[in-house]
Amino acid sequence: MRLMTQDMRNLVTASCDLLALGEPTHREPAFARIRNELFAQLVDLGFRSIVLETDRVAALAVDDFVQGGAGTLDAVMSEGFSHGFGDLDANRRLVSWMREHNEGRPAEERLAFHGFDAPTENTSAPSPRRHLEYVRDYLGLDLDLAGLAGDDERWSRTEAVMDPAVSVGATVEAARLRSIADDMLTALYERAPEMIAATSRAEWLRARTHLTAGLGLLRYHGQAARHLEQSARMLRLLATRDALMAQNLLDIRSVEARRGATLVFAHNLHLKRNPSTWRMGDEDITWSGAGAIAGFLTDERYAFVAGSLGRSEALGLREPEPDTYEGLLQGRVPTWGLTPATAVASSRTRTDTTPEQGYFPLEQELLDTADAILHVSDGAATDGLSLGGPDGNRA
């Protein structure tokens, strides 16, 4: 194996069916551009799905579109992504290219789009009402869920997550909703033969996805209601979010297993095998990310490629010092490239970053658990990378 390559096929093993590609920050668009190029390579190797760090339920609309469904690209980019990721040009190009690729192909050869996140932030999370109502209607139940949930805004406002005294998560109504959701999950499985015969397996899976999302939001709000010191509360919210992401990721793989392997793209913090750490004030809080959970549960079927960045105009990140991990890679990589993690010599962690940049530098603990490193020497140097023009026609 060459030490530096732009060909993902050199790094994919026969046993890997869940390949995690991390980015070290959401603010440098180069990583999403490179992801598109690498996914096109992986499709030639039999990969049939891609998973992004966006709301799983919203992403159902994106998958409908790439499968040839009605609607416009503008609408699906607006409605099918959370966390503002629908505004990214690379995501738009990916969705357009996938739709074009799928045209005229049989179902088993089509590419599928998934999200594995919930629409949560550290300061807000929506009401579970619409997800629970979707399943209620699918099962044909007579339940007044809106009366129990109340106004959606009382769940989504910042205070409901940041202040346990204002949180809805520990109310009698929330407990009742969670009990109802648990009962609906049992009913969904109990009636699976009947419901799939009446609708389809795809519709049953869609209902389960909505119910999983509703239960996840109830659990998240339940954590927000706990009366703990602020850093401890934040730790529980971060850990809960990643646990839900891991559950979604494993569920997606169970759905896609018969068709081919899956590429998942998210922040390094969510995908790395070792514990994630975040600085809050003067304290470091540590939890298991989705990759740490999924990696342990799937073993050799999970592979992790960590993203690394040299300099970036988008972040205001300057050239790294030569004795840092990124500095060492700068000397090897003219624009961007992949290298085995074991080929990166021990160095020091760079210290010229700021929290506002959202960049988490390479460190030895990350390298010890990564299979490879995707290093971008200069984000601006990837501007020419594209799956094609606005209509998705590949160059």
HELIX and SHEET records of a PDB file:
HELIX    1   1 MET A    8  ASN A   10  5                                   3    
HELIX    2   2 ALA A   30  ASP A   44  1                                  15    
HELIX    3   3 ARG A   56  VAL A   66  1                                  11    
HELIX    4   4 LEU A   73  GLU A   79  1                                   7    
HELIX    5   5 PHE A   85  ASP A   87  5                                   3    
HELIX    6   6 ASP A   89  ASN A  102  1                                  14    
HELIX    7   7 ALA A  107  GLU A  109  5                                   3    
HELIX    8   8 ARG A  129  LEU A  139  1                                  11    
HELIX    9   9 LEU A  145  ALA A  149  1                                   5    
HELIX   10  10 GLU A  153  SER A  156  1                                   4    
HELIX   11  11 THR A  158  MET A  162  1                                   5    
HELIX   12  12 VAL A  172  GLU A  190  1                                  19    
HELIX   13  13 ALA A  192  ALA A  198  1                                   7    
HELIX   14  14 ARG A  201  ALA A  224  1                                  24    
HELIX   15  15 GLN A  230  GLU A  256  1                                  27    
HELIX   16  16 ASN A  268  LEU A  271  1                                   4    
HELIX   17  17 ALA A  290  THR A  298  1                                   9    
HELIX   18  18 ASP A  299  ARG A  301  5                                   3    
HELIX   19  19 TYR A  325  GLN A  330  1                                   6    
HELIX   20  20 ALA A  341  ALA A  343  5                                   3    
HELIX   21  21 PRO A  355  GLN A  357  5                                   3    
HELIX   22  22 GLN A  364  THR A  369  1                                   6    
HELIX   23  23 GLY A  379  THR A  382  5                                   4    
SHEET    1   A 7 ALA A 112  ASP A 117  0                                        
SHEET    2   A 7 PHE A  47  ASP A  55  1                                        
SHEET    3   A 7 ALA A 261  HIS A 267  1                                        
SHEET    4   A 7 LEU A  18  GLU A  23  1                                        
SHEET    5   A 7 TYR A 302  ARG A 311  1                                        
SHEET    6   A 7 ALA A 372  ASP A 378  1                                        
SHEET    7   A 7 TRP A 336  PRO A 340 -1                                        
SHEET    1   B 2 SER A 276  MET A 280  0                                        
SHEET    2   B 2 GLU A 283  TRP A 287 -1                                        
END                                                                             
